[in-house]
Amino acid sequence: MELEFSSVEELYNRLKPALRTKLSELSEYGYGYLKIEDIWNYLKENKWISGHDLSLNDMVSDILNADNEMIDDYFKEKINEKNRKIYFDEF
């Protein structure tokens, strides 16, 4: 049986339990400032960007096995980009 989702939001909601589990793990390892959206965006932009016909099972596995430091690095890079944009927009 193959699951199909009518929107990215529907898929996101279906993956939320795995995302919450990963967030809990991240929090235990000192990354308590990260949010579910950070994990989601990291995987969307780095792991799943070129994926086609990904199974729900594969996506859950990707979430649970994602490297904590890489998620953190992604988050910090996004924060730095945002801060640079704010800085340069002031001029």
Short mmCIF file of the C-alpha atoms (twelve columns), coordinates in Angstrom:
data_MODEL
# 
_entry.id   MODEL 
# 
loop_
_atom_site.group_PDB 
_atom_site.id 
_atom_site.type_symbol 
_atom_site.label_atom_id 
_atom_site.label_alt_id 
_atom_site.label_comp_id 
_atom_site.label_asym_id 
_atom_site.label_seq_id 
_atom_site.Cartn_x 
_atom_site.Cartn_y 
_atom_site.Cartn_z 
_atom_site.pdbx_PDB_model_num 
ATOM 1  C CA . MET A 1  0.000  0.000  0.000  1 
ATOM 2  C CA . GLU A 2  1.506  3.294  -1.105 1 
ATOM 3  C CA . LEU A 3  0.590  6.473  0.766  1 
ATOM 4  C CA . GLU A 4  0.114  9.668  -1.174 1 
ATOM 5  C CA . PHE A 5  -0.171 13.135 0.263  1 
ATOM 6  C CA . SER A 6  -2.095 15.981 -1.273 1 
ATOM 7  C CA . SER A 7  0.159  18.677 0.195  1 
ATOM 8  C CA . VAL A 8  3.508  19.249 1.828  1 
ATOM 9  C CA . GLU A 9  1.627  20.277 4.967  1 
ATOM 10 C CA . GLU A 10 -0.114 16.897 5.087  1 
ATOM 11 C CA . LEU A 11 3.223  15.110 4.735  1 
ATOM 12 C CA . TYR A 12 4.778  17.330 7.399  1 
ATOM 13 C CA . ASN A 13 1.944  16.529 9.811  1 
ATOM 14 C CA . ARG A 14 2.352  12.810 9.139  1 
ATOM 15 C CA . LEU A 15 6.071  13.052 9.901  1 
ATOM 16 C CA . LYS A 16 5.620  15.123 13.074 1 
ATOM 17 C CA . PRO A 17 5.967  12.171 15.497 1 
ATOM 18 C CA . ALA A 18 9.392  11.330 14.038 1 
ATOM 19 C CA . LEU A 19 10.355 15.000 14.031 1 
ATOM 20 C CA . ARG A 20 9.334  15.298 17.706 1 
ATOM 21 C CA . THR A 21 11.401 12.226 18.549 1 
ATOM 22 C CA . LYS A 22 14.445 13.721 16.828 1 
ATOM 23 C CA . LEU A 23 13.851 17.057 18.555 1 
ATOM 24 C CA . SER A 24 13.796 15.276 21.914 1 
ATOM 25 C CA . GLU A 25 17.106 13.604 21.091 1 
ATOM 26 C CA . LEU A 26 18.612 16.923 20.037 1 
ATOM 27 C CA . SER A 27 17.466 18.499 23.282 1 
ATOM 28 C CA . GLU A 28 19.090 15.710 25.306 1 
ATOM 29 C CA . TYR A 29 22.402 16.394 23.547 1 
ATOM 30 C CA . GLY A 30 22.357 20.127 24.255 1 
ATOM 31 C CA . TYR A 31 20.643 21.445 21.152 1 
ATOM 32 C CA . GLY A 32 17.555 22.653 23.032 1 
ATOM 33 C CA . TYR A 33 17.310 25.838 20.955 1 
ATOM 34 C CA . LEU A 34 16.440 23.922 17.771 1 
ATOM 35 C CA . LYS A 35 12.847 23.544 16.624 1 
ATOM 36 C CA . ILE A 36 10.985 20.924 14.630 1 
ATOM 37 C CA . GLU A 37 11.017 23.305 11.664 1 
ATOM 38 C CA . ASP A 38 14.819 23.393 11.732 1 
ATOM 39 C CA . ILE A 39 14.998 19.613 11.357 1 
ATOM 40 C CA . TRP A 40 12.336 19.664 8.622  1 
ATOM 41 C CA . ASN A 41 14.036 22.469 6.682  1 
ATOM 42 C CA . TYR A 42 17.471 20.872 6.998  1 
ATOM 43 C CA . LEU A 43 16.226 17.609 5.510  1 
ATOM 44 C CA . LYS A 44 14.118 19.343 2.872  1 
ATOM 45 C CA . GLU A 45 17.027 21.463 1.684  1 
ATOM 46 C CA . ASN A 46 19.835 18.919 2.033  1 
ATOM 47 C CA . LYS A 47 18.615 15.328 2.021  1 
ATOM 48 C CA . TRP A 48 15.335 15.339 0.120  1 
ATOM 49 C CA . ILE A 49 15.984 18.115 -2.400 1 
ATOM 50 C CA . SER A 50 16.647 15.734 -5.260 1 
ATOM 51 C CA . GLY A 51 14.553 12.850 -3.988 1 
ATOM 52 C CA . HIS A 52 11.645 11.558 -5.999 1 
ATOM 53 C CA . ASP A 53 9.060  9.078  -4.819 1 
ATOM 54 C CA . LEU A 54 10.485 8.947  -1.318 1 
ATOM 55 C CA . SER A 55 8.690  6.468  0.893  1 
ATOM 56 C CA . LEU A 56 7.367  7.509  4.271  1 
ATOM 57 C CA . ASN A 57 9.579  4.824  5.795  1 
ATOM 58 C CA . ASP A 58 12.689 6.318  4.181  1 
ATOM 59 C CA . MET A 59 11.772 9.806  5.332  1 
ATOM 60 C CA . VAL A 60 11.227 8.659  8.922  1 
ATOM 61 C CA . SER A 61 14.576 6.880  8.799  1 
ATOM 62 C CA . ASP A 62 16.229 10.042 7.456  1 
ATOM 63 C CA . ILE A 63 14.747 12.060 10.310 1 
ATOM 64 C CA . LEU A 64 15.771 9.668  13.057 1 
ATOM 65 C CA . ASN A 65 19.267 9.115  11.638 1 
ATOM 66 C CA . ALA A 66 20.071 12.699 10.681 1 
ATOM 67 C CA . ASP A 67 23.394 13.891 12.054 1 
ATOM 68 C CA . ASN A 68 22.790 16.202 15.013 1 
ATOM 69 C CA . GLU A 69 25.841 18.358 14.328 1 
ATOM 70 C CA . MET A 70 24.856 18.830 10.692 1 
ATOM 71 C CA . ILE A 71 21.383 19.998 11.713 1 
ATOM 72 C CA . ASP A 72 23.002 22.406 14.179 1 
ATOM 73 C CA . ASP A 73 25.452 23.661 11.536 1 
ATOM 74 C CA . TYR A 74 22.553 24.206 9.119  1 
ATOM 75 C CA . PHE A 75 20.649 26.175 11.781 1 
ATOM 76 C CA . LYS A 76 23.672 28.351 12.605 1 
ATOM 77 C CA . GLU A 77 24.328 29.007 8.931  1 
ATOM 78 C CA . LYS A 78 20.721 30.149 8.442  1 
ATOM 79 C CA . ILE A 79 20.971 32.430 11.491 1 
ATOM 80 C CA . ASN A 80 24.198 33.938 10.146 1 
ATOM 81 C CA . GLU A 81 22.600 34.500 6.722  1 
ATOM 82 C CA . LYS A 82 19.645 36.201 8.361  1 
ATOM 83 C CA . ASN A 83 21.898 38.414 10.482 1 
ATOM 84 C CA . ARG A 84 24.008 39.396 7.451  1 
ATOM 85 C CA . LYS A 85 20.877 40.289 5.527  1 
ATOM 86 C CA . ILE A 86 19.590 42.437 8.384  1 
ATOM 87 C CA . TYR A 87 22.998 44.136 8.678  1 
ATOM 88 C CA . PHE A 88 23.285 44.931 4.976  1 
ATOM 89 C CA . ASP A 89 19.641 46.000 4.700  1 
ATOM 90 C CA . GLU A 90 20.398 48.774 7.191  1 
ATOM 91 C CA . PHE A 91 22.681 50.490 4.652  1 
# 
